[in-house]
Amino acid sequence: MNSAPEDRAGALLTVDLAAVVENWRRLKQLAGKTDVGAVVKADAYGLGMAPIAGALLAAGCTTFYVAHLDEAVTLRAALGRTPRIVCMHGPTSGRTEPDFAAHAILPVLSTPDQIKAWRTFAARNNLLMDCFVQVDTGMQRLGLTEAEFSAHMNDPEAFVGLHPLALMSHLACADSPSHPLNKTQLARFTSALSTFRLKFGDARGSLANSAGLLLGAPYHFDFARPGIALYGSAPQNPGPDAKPWPLVPVVRLEARILQVRRVDAAAPVGYGATVLAPDGAKLATTSIGYADGLLRSAAKAAYGQLDGLRVPVIGRISMDLTTFDVSAVADSAARAGAFIELIGTKHTVDDLAREAGTVGYEILTALGARFHRRYLPAKR
Ligand SMILES: *Cc1c(COP(=O)(O)O)cnc(C)c1O
C-alpha cells in the first residue's frame, strides 16, 4: 500500500514516552531508597509493553512486573539480560518452571503447590532458585493464607533450594486512603515480613502499587510495583482523603470524522433511535466504536474536543462508529478528515472513565488494536 498508515487509520493513539518516564521519576522521588519498578502487564495497560519498558529501562528502571509468563518472555527478548523481570502469576506447577529458568524470569509463588514445584525444580537441577513469595493479607485473591504461611514458616523443608528475594502482598483499598483495611493489611504484612526474615535474613518486602506509594513511607518497603500512575491515570479515588498527585498525561486519542451532516428536521440518531437530534443540529460521525475500546456505557455522558469546544456523543456508540453533536463548531473545523480528540489534556482518561461508569484501568486496557499508534520519544 502506498498510503500512510495514519491516513488509513480511523483513529490515532499517541503515547508520550517522556511523560511515562516523568511519572516514574516522580514516584521514585517520593519513595526514596525503595526500588520503584514498573508494572507493564497487559501490554503496559494497553499502551505498548516494548516501547514503554524500553523507555523506562533507558531511564534507569531495573525491575519490571508482568502477570503472564508469555508477557515475561516477550519482555525479556525486548529488554535483554539486565533487568529483573517478575512474573506475578508464577509458574503453572510442574509444567513451566524450565521456561522461567531459561529466560531468567523471577516467579511470584502464591500457592503451596507452586512453592513445592519450584523446590522440586531446584533439587532436580541442583540450583538455588530465586523467587518472590506472596502472602494474602486481606484480599482473598492470590497468595498464601495466614495458615499456609505459618505452616511453611514452621516447616524446615519448605524452602530448601529456594532463595526468596522478597515477600510480597497486595493492597485491596489503597485507592481509598482512609479505608481501615489499609492499616490492617500493613500490620499483617509487617508481621509476616518479620517472621519471614527470621528465616531469610536478607528478604525484602513488596506491598505498594501506585496508590500504595501515596499512602506514605510505611507502605513503601523495598520493591514498589506501580502501574496506573505511570500511564497518567489518578491512582486514588477523588475525595477529601486523596493525596493530590501530579501526573503527566500520557495518552492522546483522536478519532477521524468520516461525514458531517446537517439535520433539517428533528431526527433520531444511531441504533435503537434512542436520541433525537434537534432541528438544524450538525452531526459528525467518527471512525471509532466499542470495538476500539470506546465503551458503549460512555454514550450518555462522554464528549470530545473539536476546535477548542466540547462536542457530546449523541446516540449509541456502534462497533466502528460514534456520532458527535458538533452544532457549536464552525464548518471550517467540523469537516470530514478532521479529528475529534477523545482523550487528551482537556478530557483525560479518568474523565472518560467516569463518563463510562468505570475506572481508568479499564479504559486503557480496552484500547483497540486498530489505531495508528505513535510514540513520542522519551528524549527529545
Ligand atoms: C496490577 C498490579 C499492580 C499495579 O497496580 P497499579 O494500581 O496499576 O499501580 C501491582 N501489584 C499487583 C499484584 C498487581 O496485580
The ligand as an SDF file (V2000), in Angstrom:
LIG
                    3D

 15 15  0  0  0  0  0  0  0  0999 V2000
   -1.5680   -4.6810   38.5600 C   0  0  0  0  0  0  0  0  0  0  0  0
   -0.8360   -4.8350   39.8320 C   0  0  0  0  0  0  0  0  0  0  0  0
   -0.0420   -3.7800   40.3230 C   0  0  0  0  0  0  0  0  0  0  0  0
   -0.0640   -2.3890   39.7270 C   0  0  0  0  0  0  0  0  0  0  0  0
   -1.1460   -1.6790   40.2970 O   0  0  0  0  0  0  0  0  0  0  0  0
   -1.4740   -0.1470   39.9500 P   0  0  0  0  0  0  0  0  0  0  0  0
   -2.7160    0.1030   40.7310 O   0  0  0  0  0  0  0  0  0  0  0  0
   -1.7230   -0.1200   38.4810 O   0  0  0  0  0  0  0  0  0  0  0  0
   -0.3330    0.6750   40.3450 O   0  0  0  0  0  0  0  0  0  0  0  0
    0.7500   -4.0290   41.4400 C   0  0  0  0  0  0  0  0  0  0  0  0
    0.7290   -5.2380   42.0510 N   0  0  0  0  0  0  0  0  0  0  0  0
   -0.0430   -6.2590   41.6210 C   0  0  0  0  0  0  0  0  0  0  0  0
   -0.0180   -7.5560   42.3610 C   0  0  0  0  0  0  0  0  0  0  0  0
   -0.8610   -6.0950   40.5120 C   0  0  0  0  0  0  0  0  0  0  0  0
   -1.6420   -7.0950   40.1130 O   0  0  0  0  0  0  0  0  0  0  0  0
  1  2  1  0
  2  3  1  0
  2 14  2  0
  3  4  1  0
  3 10  2  0
  4  5  1  0
  5  6  1  0
  6  7  2  0
  6  8  1  0
  6  9  1  0
 10 11  1  0
 11 12  2  0
 12 13  1  0
 12 14  1  0
 14 15  1  0
M  END
$$$$
